[in-house]
């Protein structure tokens, strides 16, 4: 009998604090349910008016930025929560790539998205775009995480007292 695939939680991450908060909230959820966390970093498409060699350099820089962010977040998650989230990099329009990632992996059971405390989470308004697609383009719950939660609040919300 093949091994049972673990449930996966997908978290949209970037350099902003509210995405890191969403990741840490997802990690506490995953730890309590023996699930796996995947971080999704979407690289914006390079302007087609850019010369190809310059576009390649820009893409490579963005990819390296994503890898560096993954390493930083993996280190913190491992130290605080005892788990090392996976990193997934996609290139394209963020809403489309989030939906593609969910639909490409049938083991993803929740999507976590951090929002800034002042409502300025992103210029594309990812939250409203994704909420309009729930039940049409993807079929997993969307967990909206306030970006100003403290580590202690996150732990309390997930009914655990492990403050490591």
C-alpha positions, -999 to +999 in steps of 0.1 A: +000+000+000+015+034-010+022+059+018-005+084+026+005+118+015+006+145+042-018+174+041-001+205+029-006+242+039+003+268+013+015+302+024+021+332+001+054+348+012+074+378+003+097+402+022+069+419+041+063+412+078+026+402+073+036+373+051+061+361+077+033+362+103+011+341+081+039+316+077+044+313+114+007+309+120+006+282+094+035+265+110+018+263+144-013+249+126+008+223+107+026+213+138-006+206+156-020+185+127+012+168+115+009+186+082+036+201+058+040+238+050+049+251+016+060+287+011+050+301-023+070+330-037+058+344-070+082+363-091+066+391-112+070+386-149+098+407-164+087+435-188+088+422-223+104+454-235+135+445-216+164+430-236+165+392-232+200+391-215+189+419-190+156+400-184+175+369-176+197+388-151+166+403-134+149+369-132+180+353-117+182+382-091+146+377-081+151+339-079+181+345-056+161+369-035+134+342-031+159+316-021+175+339+004+141+346+020+133+309+021+165+302+040+158+330+065+122+318+071+131+282+072+157+289+099+132+308+120+105+283+116+128+254+125+140+273+156+106+284+168+083+256+156+106+226+149+097+224+113+113+234+080+088+247+054+094+239+017+100+267-008+082+269-041+090+296-067+067+304-096+069+331-121+038+350-134+008+369-122+005+362-085-032+354-083-029+330-113+002+313-099-014+308-064-044+291-080-022+270-103-001+258-073-032+248-054-047+230-084-013+213-092-010+198-057-041+179-046-026+176-011-029+213-004-058+217+020-055+253+032-042+286+019-027+312+043-024+348+034-011+376+057-026+411+055-009+443+067-024+460+097-030+492+077-047+473+048-018+480+024-009+443+019-001+446-018-007+467-049-027+440-067-051+434-038-044+397-038-069+390-010-100+403-029-088+386-061-085+352-043-117+355-024-135+361-057-121+328-070-129+305-041-153+278-052-147+287-089-110+283-095-098+266-063-115+247-035-095+251-003-102+274+027-084+307+026-071+317+061-065+354+064-039+362+091-036+397+106+000+408+100+004+423+134-001+391+155+027+385+180+044+351+184+025+347+217-008+355+201-002+330+173+007+303+198-024+311+219-047+310+188-034+276+181-039+263+216-002+255+223+021+268+250+054+259+233+071+293+231+106+280+223 
